[in-house]
Amino acid sequence: MARATPGSGGDSRMDAAPLTVAAVARTLGVAASTLRTWDRRYGLGPSAHQAGSHRRYTPDDVARLQTMRRLTLRGVAPVDAARIATESGTGDPRDGEDAGPAEEADDGSLALDPLTLAAAAVEPDLRRVHRMLSRATREAGVVAVWTDLVRPAAEMVDQGRHRLGERPGSDPHGVMRLGLMQAIRDLTASGPAPVRILTAVPDRVPAHVIAGGLAEAGVGALVVPAEHLPDGAGQLSWLPEGEATALAVIGNPPGAEEVATLASERGDVDVFLLGDDSPSLWLPHVHRVRTAAAAVAEIAAAVRD
């Protein structure tokens, strides 16, 4: 009987007869005593019964154990890996990667917490990350997802990096960033964009988060990379009079102080400075905000006035 090993191109669900402890241990590359420990401590044991009261592992049991095995190898604590393996259902997280849109839907069973998100990003499982972040955005809003879910998950990934290396092509932060960008893109629609958000590369994601929060409030915004700003007399041409009524500056990108000063002098744009390292300016029409949530609320109110 052919069996697929974790990470092979075979059938990871092992759709065959129920397996013994010894057979599953060989398949996963762990000791039989480890499987018995996982059964006793975390309930990840065999569920099928055969004659003589021998319990055997079903394909669904093995799928959960494969998830448990991958997560523990990547530095996730066993108790947390067991919870994720149980909550993630009976399928291998990588099964169905070619599934169609009908299989993309979230049935509400996904756990929405930083640990589960970090584990999915380390996997990496972009489809699951996107589903998690899309659902969390619908339920809590993009700013809350960024501050309460994505950033704590990113910190968990960083804390575990001293114990593990990354496989080529594996970038947990990139997976979370792309999943978040997809969720934000789902919020936006065509229409007027009275807000411009000026940012440098390190703050690009927070800028998109604020733009997404404004989209949820019904306010259009465009993210402007500071490195693309024009020089000379036309340097506010990207902030057209009568069209742009608010400017958010994230951090202290190149040219931020000059741009904010010129916008203040022009007088028709409210400028919002966000971040501890933002320019120290005290000028008419220039406001300081402390958090992304405050920035979204104050900018939306200014545009509506």
Disulfide bonds with the S-S distance in Angstrom:
none
